[in-house]
Amino acid sequence: MSFFSHSEEERLAEYYRTDIESFFEATLEADKYWLNMGPQHPSTHGVFRMLLQLDGEKVADVVPYFGYLHRAFEKLGEYREYQMITPLTDRMDYLCAATMNMGYCLAVDRLMGIEVPRRGEYMRIIAQELNRIASHLVWLASFALDLGGQGVFLYCFRERERILDLFDRLCGTRQALTYIRPGGVSYDVPPGWLGELKDFLNKFPGWLKEYEELLTENEIFVNRVTNIGIISAEDALNYGMSGPNLRGSGVKWDIRRDDPYNLYEEFDFEIPAGRGVGDVLDRYHVRLEEMRQSTYILLQAIENLPEGPIMADKVGWHPKIKPGESSASVESARGEFVVYLKADGTKVPYRTHFKSPCLVNLTALRKLLIGNLIADIMAIFGSLDVVLGEVDR
């Protein structure tokens, strides 16, 4: 059975037929040809398709195709109680679930007027920054592997495994955490856990130095990623980019500092930015430095972790929230993640909406790829650190 009327189907078919035909007619030249990349290309690390117009070895134009992984999380959010939506956010950016949890729970906290206990806020920060390091390690591992660096892949996953073990001890799961909840966090630290985390953080800068010896000091790698995929600060802002991709173009914008949430204003950390070129190398350096800064934040959180409860008293399993609306922005590993909620006084939201940083960052893909070589496509795409589960939410 069709979801559209017959006339609507005809209208859509005619629109897409004429739109695509006119696009191809306008760009068809004898010395150019079209190449389909994806949607099962291994280096996209997800289901994503690019239709490339090539002029010899150079990219002349790009048509990106989204939507292969759509799972209707926003619509599901209109049929589940507030507490039951949190696990859905784990499965959007499944490599950095804690920041997805945080964006949603922060919107719920504001909607309910909840004041989270200080210890709960500190534990939220610990979960987010530890997950940010794990996420950047996956990015660095896959980015290096796409460029032929298998050794870096193995080293990065060695460290990530230690982080996942820490999460397993903290909340009983390794990747889809659901650790941050409306009102606080689900569990306090188990005995000895903070000591294990501190031991990892003290060793981690040495492991970061290993990555730099393998890549940053590797002339082949540096030449491979320099002056490709360039986007200026002005263009990055016009496209609405955020996170390491925006900071790679020299714009020091970070929600944790510029619009603080939790208790980030109490922490001392730097916002790394690129050298002003806005190429793949800049975005690489920003993410490496972000792992260092997350390490500093975590060490401060361990040192100053307050005593007290980890969850606000007034949060129940079946809260009825007064009619109203709220929004929240958090700094995920991939940029600015925005959540909008509208309540109608029932146990389920009237409307949930998630603004994905990956989707917005991908809108600049055409700008980044045109004029570069075919061989540079996956280096440029990989430098954006895209998680397709978050794009097609």
C-alpha positions as CSV (number, residue, x, y, z in Angstrom):
1,M,0.0,0.0,0.0
2,S,1.3,3.5,-0.9
3,F,1.6,6.2,1.7
4,F,0.9,8.8,-1.0
5,S,-2.1,9.5,-3.2
6,H,-1.6,8.7,-6.9
7,S,-1.3,12.4,-7.8
8,E,1.3,12.9,-5.1
9,E,3.3,10.0,-6.4
10,E,3.2,11.4,-9.9
11,R,4.3,14.8,-8.6
12,L,7.2,13.4,-6.6
13,A,8.3,11.2,-9.6
14,E,8.2,14.1,-11.9
15,Y,10.1,16.4,-9.6
16,Y,12.9,14.0,-9.0
17,R,13.1,13.0,-12.7
18,T,13.3,16.5,-14.0
19,D,15.6,17.6,-11.2
20,I,18.2,14.8,-11.8
21,E,17.9,15.0,-15.5
22,S,18.4,18.8,-15.6
23,F,21.4,18.4,-13.2
24,F,23.1,15.8,-15.5
25,E,22.3,17.7,-18.7
26,A,23.8,20.9,-17.2
27,T,27.1,19.1,-16.2
28,L,27.5,16.6,-19.0
29,E,30.7,17.2,-20.9
30,A,32.6,14.9,-23.2
31,D,35.8,14.8,-21.1
32,K,34.0,14.2,-17.8
33,Y,32.4,11.1,-16.5
34,W,30.3,10.0,-13.5
35,L,31.5,7.5,-10.9
36,N,29.4,6.0,-8.1
37,M,31.2,5.6,-4.8
38,G,29.2,3.7,-2.1
39,P,26.8,3.2,-0.5
40,Q,28.9,0.2,0.6
41,H,32.4,1.7,0.3
42,P,34.5,0.4,3.2
43,S,36.1,3.8,3.9
44,T,32.8,5.6,4.6
45,H,32.5,3.4,7.7
46,G,28.8,3.4,7.2
47,V,26.1,3.4,4.5
48,F,26.8,6.6,2.5
49,R,26.9,7.3,-1.2
50,M,28.7,9.9,-3.3
51,L,28.1,10.4,-7.0
52,L,31.3,11.9,-8.3
53,Q,31.8,13.8,-11.6
54,L,35.5,13.3,-12.5
55,D,37.7,15.2,-14.9
56,G,40.5,12.8,-15.3
57,E,41.9,12.2,-11.8
58,K,40.2,15.3,-10.4
59,V,36.8,15.7,-8.7
60,A,34.7,18.1,-10.8
61,D,31.4,17.8,-8.8
62,V,29.8,15.7,-6.1
63,V,26.2,14.7,-5.3
64,P,26.0,13.2,-1.7
65,Y,23.2,10.8,-0.8
66,F,22.0,10.5,2.8
67,G,19.2,8.5,4.4
68,Y,20.3,4.9,4.0
69,L,20.4,4.3,7.8
70,H,17.2,6.2,8.9
71,R,15.8,4.7,12.1
72,A,13.1,7.3,13.1
73,F,14.5,8.2,16.5
74,E,12.7,11.5,16.6
75,K,9.4,9.9,15.8
76,L,10.0,7.1,18.4
77,G,10.6,9.9,20.9
78,E,7.0,11.0,20.6
79,Y,5.8,7.5,21.7
80,R,8.1,6.8,24.6
81,E,8.2,8.2,28.1
82,Y,11.0,10.6,28.9
83,Q,13.2,8.1,30.7
84,M,12.8,5.6,27.9
85,I,14.2,8.0,25.2
86,T,17.7,8.1,26.7
87,P,18.7,4.7,25.3
88,L,17.8,5.9,21.8
89,T,20.4,8.7,22.1
90,D,23.1,6.1,22.7
91,R,22.5,4.7,19.2
92,M,22.8,8.0,17.3
93,D,26.5,8.7,17.8
94,Y,27.3,5.2,19.0
95,L,31.0,6.1,19.4
96,C,30.4,8.9,21.9
97,A,27.1,7.9,23.5
98,A,27.7,10.0,26.7
99,T,27.5,13.4,24.9
100,M,24.3,12.2,23.1
101,N,22.9,11.2,26.6
102,M,24.0,14.6,27.9
103,G,22.3,16.7,25.3
104,Y,18.9,15.0,25.8
105,C,19.1,14.8,29.6
106,L,20.1,18.5,29.8
107,A,17.0,19.4,27.8
108,V,14.8,17.3,30.1
109,D,16.5,18.8,33.2
110,R,15.7,22.3,31.9
111,L,12.1,21.3,31.1
112,M,11.6,19.9,34.6
113,G,13.5,22.6,36.4
114,I,15.9,20.1,37.9
115,E,19.1,21.2,39.7
116,V,21.6,18.3,39.4
117,P,23.8,17.7,42.5
118,R,27.4,18.7,42.1
119,R,28.8,15.2,42.3
120,G,26.3,14.2,39.6
121,E,27.6,17.0,37.3
122,Y,31.2,16.0,37.9
123,M,30.4,12.4,37.0
124,R,28.6,13.6,33.8
125,I,31.8,15.5,32.8
126,I,34.0,12.4,33.6
127,A,31.8,10.2,31.4
128,Q,31.7,12.7,28.5
129,E,35.4,13.5,28.4
130,L,36.4,9.8,28.8
131,N,34.0,9.0,25.9
132,R,35.4,11.8,23.9
133,I,38.9,10.3,24.1
134,A,37.5,6.9,23.1
135,S,35.7,8.4,20.2
136,H,38.7,10.3,18.9
137,L,40.8,7.1,19.2
138,V,38.4,5.3,16.9
139,W,38.6,8.3,14.4
140,L,42.4,8.3,14.5
141,A,42.5,4.5,14.1
142,S,40.2,4.4,11.1
143,F,41.6,7.5,9.5
144,A,45.2,6.1,9.7
145,L,44.0,2.7,8.4
146,D,42.3,4.3,5.4
147,L,45.6,5.9,4.6
148,G,47.6,2.7,5.0
149,G,48.7,3.0,8.7
150,Q,47.7,-0.4,10.2
151,G,50.0,0.0,13.2
152,V,48.3,3.1,14.4
153,F,45.0,1.3,14.2
154,L,46.2,-1.4,16.5
155,Y,47.7,1.0,19.0
156,C,44.5,3.2,19.2
157,F,42.3,0.3,19.8
158,R,44.6,-1.0,22.5
159,E,43.9,2.3,24.5
160,R,40.3,2.4,23.6
161,E,39.8,-1.1,25.0
162,R,41.1,0.1,28.4
163,I,38.5,2.9,28.3
164,L,35.7,0.5,27.5
165,D,36.8,-1.7,30.4
166,L,36.5,1.4,32.7
167,F,33.0,2.0,31.4
168,D,32.1,-1.6,31.9
169,R,33.1,-1.3,35.6
170,L,31.3,2.0,36.0
171,C,27.9,1.2,34.5
172,G,27.9,-2.4,33.2
173,T,28.2,-1.6,29.5
174,R,31.0,-0.7,27.1
175,Q,29.5,1.4,24.3
176,A,25.8,2.1,24.6
177,L,26.2,3.6,28.0
178,T,22.8,5.2,29.1
179,Y,24.9,6.3,32.0
180,I,23.8,10.0,32.1
181,R,20.1,10.2,33.1
182,P,17.7,13.0,33.6
183,G,18.6,14.5,37.0
184,G,22.1,13.0,37.2
185,V,23.8,9.7,36.5
186,S,22.8,6.1,37.1
187,Y,25.7,4.8,39.3
188,D,28.4,6.2,41.5
189,V,32.0,5.1,41.1
190,P,32.8,1.6,42.3
191,P,35.7,1.0,44.8
192,G,39.1,1.6,43.2
193,W,37.7,2.9,39.9
194,L,39.0,6.5,40.2
195,G,42.5,5.0,40.9
196,E,42.3,2.9,37.7
197,L,41.1,6.0,35.7
198,K,44.0,8.1,37.1
199,D,46.5,5.4,36.2
200,F,45.2,5.4,32.6
201,L,45.3,9.2,32.3
202,N,48.9,9.3,33.6
203,K,50.0,6.9,30.9
204,F,47.9,8.3,28.1
205,P,50.1,11.3,27.1
206,G,52.9,8.8,26.5
207,W,50.7,6.8,24.1
208,L,49.7,10.0,22.3
209,K,53.4,10.7,21.8
210,E,53.6,7.3,20.1
211,Y,50.9,8.2,17.6
212,E,52.7,11.5,16.8
213,E,55.9,9.6,16.2
214,L,54.1,7.3,13.8
215,L,52.1,10.0,12.0
216,T,53.0,13.7,12.8
217,E,56.7,12.9,12.3
218,N,56.1,10.8,9.2
219,E,56.9,12.8,6.1
220,I,54.8,10.6,3.9
221,F,51.7,11.1,6.1
222,V,52.2,14.9,6.4
223,N,52.6,15.4,2.7
224,R,49.6,13.2,2.1
225,V,47.2,15.3,4.2
226,T,48.6,18.9,3.7
227,N,46.7,21.4,1.6
228,I,43.8,19.1,0.7
229,G,40.2,19.4,1.7
230,I,40.7,23.1,2.5
231,I,37.8,25.2,3.9
232,S,38.3,28.7,5.2
233,A,36.9,30.0,8.5
234,E,34.4,32.1,6.7
235,D,33.1,29.2,4.6
236,A,33.1,26.9,7.6
237,L,30.9,29.3,9.5
238,N,28.6,29.9,6.5
239,Y,28.0,26.1,6.2
240,G,27.2,25.9,9.9
241,M,30.1,23.6,10.7
242,S,31.1,23.0,14.3
243,G,33.4,20.9,16.5
244,P,36.9,20.0,15.5
245,N,36.1,20.6,11.8
246,L,35.2,24.3,12.6
247,R,38.2,24.7,15.0
248,G,40.4,23.2,12.3
249,S,39.7,26.3,10.2
250,G,40.9,28.5,13.1
251,V,37.6,29.3,14.8
252,K,37.9,28.7,18.6
253,W,34.2,28.0,19.2
254,D,33.4,25.3,21.8
255,I,30.1,25.1,23.7
256,R,31.9,23.9,26.9
257,R,33.5,27.3,27.1
258,D,31.3,29.7,25.1
259,D,27.9,28.5,26.5
260,P,28.9,26.3,29.5
261,Y,26.7,23.5,30.8
262,N,27.3,21.1,33.7
263,L,30.1,22.7,35.6
264,Y,32.6,23.2,32.7
265,E,33.2,26.8,33.7
266,E,35.0,25.5,36.8
267,F,37.6,23.6,34.7
268,D,40.8,24.9,33.2
269,F,41.4,23.8,29.6
270,E,42.4,25.2,26.2
271,I,40.4,25.2,23.0
272,P,42.7,23.9,20.2
273,A,42.5,25.4,16.8
274,G,44.2,24.8,13.4
275,R,47.0,26.9,12.0
276,G,44.5,28.8,9.8
277,V,44.7,26.7,6.6
278,G,41.7,24.6,7.3
279,D,43.0,21.4,5.6
280,V,43.0,17.8,6.6
281,L,46.3,18.2,8.6
282,D,44.7,21.0,10.7
283,R,41.7,18.8,11.6
284,Y,44.1,16.0,12.5
285,H,46.1,18.2,14.9
286,V,42.9,19.6,16.6
287,R,41.6,16.1,17.5
288,L,45.0,15.0,18.8
289,E,45.2,18.1,21.1
290,E,41.6,17.6,22.1
291,M,42.5,14.2,23.6
292,R,45.2,16.0,25.7
293,Q,42.7,18.6,26.9
294,S,40.2,15.9,27.8
295,T,42.9,14.2,29.8
296,Y,43.5,17.5,31.8
297,I,39.8,17.9,32.4
298,L,39.5,14.4,33.7
299,L,42.5,14.8,36.1
300,Q,40.9,18.0,37.5
301,A,37.5,16.2,37.9
302,I,39.2,13.3,39.8
303,E,41.1,15.8,42.0
304,N,38.1,17.9,42.9
305,L,35.2,15.4,42.8
306,P,32.8,16.5,45.5
307,E,31.0,14.3,47.9
308,G,27.2,13.9,47.9
309,P,24.3,12.5,45.9
310,I,24.6,11.7,42.2
311,M,20.9,12.1,41.3
312,A,18.3,14.8,42.0
313,D,15.5,13.8,44.4
314,K,12.5,14.8,42.3
315,V,13.1,12.6,39.2
316,G,10.9,9.5,39.0
317,W,10.6,6.8,36.5
318,H,7.3,8.1,35.1
319,P,7.5,11.9,35.4
320,K,4.6,14.0,34.1
321,I,6.1,17.3,32.8
322,K,4.2,20.5,32.7
323,P,3.5,21.9,29.2
324,G,6.4,23.8,27.9
325,E,9.5,23.6,25.7
326,S,13.2,23.6,26.1
327,S,16.4,23.2,24.2
328,A,20.0,22.3,25.0
329,S,23.3,22.4,23.1
330,V,26.3,20.3,24.1
331,E,29.8,19.8,22.6
332,S,29.9,16.3,21.3
333,A,33.1,14.7,19.8
334,R,31.8,15.8,16.4
335,G,30.4,19.3,17.1
336,E,27.4,21.0,18.4
337,F,24.6,18.6,19.2
338,V,21.3,20.4,19.8
339,V,18.1,18.9,21.4
340,Y,14.7,20.4,21.3
341,L,11.8,19.1,23.4
342,K,8.1,20.2,23.6
343,A,5.9,18.9,26.4
344,D,2.1,18.8,26.5
345,G,1.6,17.6,30.1
346,T,1.6,13.9,29.4
347,K,4.2,11.2,30.1
348,V,5.6,11.4,26.6
349,P,7.0,14.4,24.7
350,Y,4.8,16.1,22.1
351,R,7.9,16.7,19.9
352,T,11.6,15.7,20.0
353,H,14.1,17.0,17.6
354,F,17.9,16.4,17.4
355,K,20.2,18.6,15.3
356,S,23.1,16.4,14.2
357,P,26.6,18.0,13.9
358,C,27.6,15.3,11.4
359,L,24.8,16.1,9.0
360,V,25.6,19.8,9.1
361,N,29.3,19.2,8.6
362,L,28.6,16.9,5.6
363,T,26.8,19.8,3.8
364,A,30.3,21.2,3.2
365,L,31.5,18.0,1.5
366,R,31.0,19.4,-2.0
367,K,33.1,22.4,-1.1
368,L,35.8,20.2,0.4
369,L,36.1,17.7,-2.5
370,I,35.9,19.7,-5.7
371,G,39.3,20.3,-7.3
372,N,41.0,17.5,-5.3
373,L,42.2,14.1,-6.6
374,I,40.3,10.9,-6.5
375,A,43.1,9.5,-4.2
376,D,42.4,12.3,-1.7
377,I,38.6,11.7,-1.4
378,M,38.7,9.3,1.5
379,A,41.4,11.3,3.4
380,I,39.1,14.4,3.2
381,F,36.0,12.5,4.0
382,G,37.7,10.7,6.9
383,S,39.0,14.0,8.3
384,L,35.3,15.0,9.0
385,D,34.8,12.1,11.4
386,V,31.3,11.3,10.3
387,V,29.1,8.8,12.2
388,L,26.3,7.8,9.8
389,G,24.0,6.7,12.7
390,E,23.9,10.3,13.9
391,V,23.3,11.7,10.4
392,D,20.4,9.4,9.6
393,R,18.6,9.6,13.0
